C-alpha cells in the first residue's frame, strides 16, 4: 500500500493530522484538501513542505489564517 500520514509543522512542533492519505489537492485560497483511503477529507491551511515517499510521511507547514 502507498498511503502516507500527514503532519502539520507549526512553531509549537509537529502534529499528525491525518492517516492513510491518498490524495492532496491544492485549493485556490492556498489551503490543501487531504483525502484518506476511506474517503474522508480534511481542509488545512498550509503549504506542502516535504513528501518522504519511503517513510510514507507528508509534511505541511502551517500558515496563519
C-alpha positions as a Markdown table, in Angstrom:
| # | Residue | x | y | z |
|---|---|---|---|---|
| 1 | Unk | 0.0 | 0.0 | 0.0 |
| 2 | Unk | 1.1 | 3.6 | -0.6 |
| 3 | Unk | -0.8 | 5.6 | 1.9 |
| 4 | Unk | 1.0 | 8.2 | 4.0 |
| 5 | Unk | 0.5 | 10.1 | 7.2 |
| 6 | Unk | 0.2 | 13.9 | 7.1 |
| 7 | Unk | 1.9 | 16.1 | 9.7 |
| 8 | Unk | 1.4 | 19.8 | 10.4 |
| 9 | Unk | 4.6 | 21.7 | 11.4 |
| 10 | Unk | 4.0 | 24.9 | 13.4 |
| 11 | Unk | 6.2 | 26.8 | 15.8 |
| 12 | Unk | 4.8 | 24.6 | 18.6 |
| 13 | Unk | 6.0 | 21.4 | 16.9 |
| 14 | Unk | 4.8 | 18.6 | 14.7 |
| 15 | Unk | 1.3 | 17.1 | 14.9 |
| 16 | Unk | -0.2 | 14.2 | 12.9 |
| 17 | Unk | -3.3 | 15.5 | 11.2 |
| 18 | Unk | -4.4 | 12.5 | 9.1 |
| 19 | Unk | -3.5 | 8.9 | 8.5 |
| 20 | Unk | -3.9 | 6.9 | 5.2 |
| 21 | Unk | -3.6 | 9.9 | 3.0 |
| 22 | Unk | -4.0 | 9.0 | -0.7 |
| 23 | Unk | -4.7 | 12.4 | -2.3 |
| 24 | Unk | -3.7 | 16.1 | -1.8 |
| 25 | Unk | -5.4 | 18.8 | -3.8 |
| 26 | Unk | -4.3 | 22.5 | -3.6 |
| 27 | Unk | -7.2 | 24.9 | -3.4 |
| 28 | Unk | -7.4 | 28.4 | -4.9 |
| 29 | Unk | -7.4 | 30.0 | -1.4 |
| 30 | Unk | -4.0 | 28.5 | -0.6 |
| 31 | Unk | -5.4 | 25.7 | 1.6 |
| 32 | Unk | -4.9 | 21.9 | 0.9 |
| 33 | Unk | -7.6 | 19.3 | 0.8 |
| 34 | Unk | -6.4 | 15.9 | 2.1 |
| 35 | Unk | -8.3 | 12.7 | 1.4 |
| 36 | Unk | -7.9 | 9.4 | 3.1 |
| 37 | Unk | -8.3 | 5.8 | 2.0 |
| 38 | Unk | -11.9 | 5.6 | 3.3 |
| 39 | Unk | -13.0 | 8.8 | 1.6 |
| 40 | Unk | -12.7 | 11.2 | 4.5 |
| 41 | Unk | -11.4 | 14.7 | 3.7 |
| 42 | Unk | -9.8 | 17.5 | 5.7 |
| 43 | Unk | -9.0 | 21.0 | 4.6 |
| 44 | Unk | -5.9 | 22.5 | 6.2 |
| 45 | Unk | -4.3 | 26.0 | 5.9 |
| 46 | Unk | -0.7 | 25.3 | 5.0 |
| 47 | Unk | 1.8 | 24.7 | 2.3 |
| 48 | Unk | 3.3 | 21.4 | 1.2 |
| 49 | Unk | 6.8 | 21.4 | 2.6 |
| 50 | Unk | 8.1 | 17.9 | 2.1 |
| 51 | Unk | 7.0 | 14.4 | 0.9 |
| 52 | Unk | 9.1 | 11.5 | 2.2 |
| 53 | Unk | 7.9 | 8.6 | 0.0 |
| 54 | Unk | 10.0 | 5.9 | 1.5 |
| 55 | Unk | 8.8 | 6.9 | 5.0 |
| 56 | Unk | 5.2 | 7.5 | 3.9 |
| 57 | Unk | 5.3 | 10.9 | 5.5 |
| 58 | Unk | 3.8 | 14.2 | 4.2 |
| 59 | Unk | 4.9 | 17.4 | 5.9 |
| 60 | Unk | 2.7 | 20.5 | 5.7 |
| 61 | Unk | 3.9 | 23.8 | 7.0 |
| 62 | Unk | 1.1 | 25.6 | 8.9 |
| 63 | Unk | 0.2 | 29.2 | 7.9 |
| 64 | Unk | -1.7 | 31.7 | 10.0 |
| 65 | Unk | -5.2 | 32.4 | 8.7 |
